[in-house]
Amino acid sequence: MESLDHERFMRRAIALTANCPRLPFGALIVRGDTGEVLAEGWNQSAINPTWHGEIDAINRLAESGRGVSGSGLVLFTTAEPCPMCMAAILWSGIGTVVFGSSIRFLQQQGWRQIDILSDEVVRRSPGWACTIIGGVLEAECNALFEAQAG
């Protein structure tokens, strides 16, 4: 995990937002030991309100049938996972989340967000462990959301 190039994978998450630029939530799941991209996703909440970028990536991984152990996986996402997505990440056993924009930033820009941060979801979930790394390519991710705010 330590050797992963977080910026490289975050750039891929940013590129995925081209699939839904109005809701620029892109995500990908990577094997921490090899850097292999296992699944990618983007926000599709216009189809289903629960179909966030992280949920899309998790579902695509599940559909692939790869059966990779979750604890060695890293999920990269353009924005801090909402409580629903963070809970899904925990249920999936994903061991690390790397995000760009924070929930606090999104709130300041007028994005509707549930006011529970990722680390609080982890802290209040006994028996689960997940490392949270925020602020990777934060300015680039913030620009995606600033362009759509208001």
SVG drawing of the C-alpha trace seen along z (x, -y; Angstrom):
<svg xmlns="http://www.w3.org/2000/svg" viewBox="-33 -29 40 44">
<polyline fill="none" stroke="black" stroke-width="0.4" points="0.0,0.0 2.8,-2.4 4.2,-2.2 1.0,-3.1 1.1,-6.4 -1.9,-8.1 -1.8,-11.0 -1.8,-8.7 -4.9,-6.8 -6.6,-10.0 -6.0,-11.4 -7.8,-8.3 -10.7,-9.0 -10.9,-12.6 -10.9,-11.3 -13.8,-9.0 -16.0,-12.1 -16.2,-12.8 -18.9,-10.1 -21.1,-12.4 -19.6,-15.9 -22.6,-17.4 -22.0,-15.1 -18.2,-14.6 -17.9,-11.7 -15.5,-9.2 -14.0,-6.2 -11.8,-3.2 -10.7,-0.2 -7.1,0.9 -5.1,3.8 -2.8,2.3 0.0,4.8 0.2,4.6 -1.6,1.4 -3.9,3.3 -7.1,1.4 -10.0,3.9 -13.0,1.7 -14.1,-1.8 -17.3,-3.7 -18.9,-7.1 -22.0,-8.8 -25.2,-7.5 -27.7,-8.9 -29.9,-10.2 -30.8,-6.6 -30.9,-5.5 -30.3,-7.9 -28.1,-5.4 -25.8,-4.8 -22.9,-6.9 -19.4,-6.5 -18.1,-4.4 -21.2,-2.1 -20.8,-1.8 -17.1,-0.7 -18.0,1.7 -20.8,3.3 -18.6,3.6 -16.0,5.4 -18.6,7.7 -20.0,8.4 -16.5,9.2 -16.3,12.3 -12.7,11.7 -13.1,12.5 -10.2,10.4 -9.7,9.9 -11.1,6.6 -8.5,5.6 -5.8,5.2 -7.9,3.0 -7.7,-0.8 -10.6,-2.8 -9.8,-6.2 -12.6,-8.8 -12.8,-12.4 -14.8,-13.3 -14.9,-12.0 -17.4,-9.1 -20.8,-10.0 -22.0,-7.9 -23.9,-5.5 -20.9,-4.9 -18.5,-4.7 -20.8,-2.0 -20.7,-0.1 -16.9,-0.4 -16.8,1.1 -19.2,3.9 -17.0,4.6 -13.9,4.9 -11.9,2.4 -8.9,1.4 -8.1,-2.1 -9.9,-5.0 -8.1,-7.9 -10.2,-11.0 -9.7,-14.5 -12.4,-16.9 -13.8,-16.8 -17.4,-16.7 -16.8,-20.1 -15.6,-21.6 -18.6,-20.3 -20.9,-21.7 -19.2,-25.1 -19.9,-25.0 -23.6,-24.4 -23.5,-20.6 -26.1,-18.8 -24.2,-16.4 -25.1,-14.4 -23.0,-15.9 -21.1,-12.8 -17.5,-12.4 -15.9,-9.2 -13.6,-8.9 -16.6,-9.1 -18.4,-6.3 -15.2,-4.1 -14.8,-5.2 -18.4,-4.3 -18.2,-0.9 -16.7,1.6 -15.0,4.5 -14.2,2.7 -10.9,1.1 -10.3,-1.3 -7.6,-3.9 -8.8,-7.2 -6.4,-9.5 -7.8,-12.8 -6.7,-15.8 -5.0,-13.9 -5.0,-16.2 -7.5,-18.3 -7.3,-21.5 -8.0,-19.5 -10.9,-17.7 -12.3,-20.9 -12.2,-22.5 -14.6,-19.8 -17.1,-20.6 -16.7,-24.4 -17.5,-24.3 -20.9,-22.6 -21.8,-24.4 -24.8,-26.7"/>
</svg>
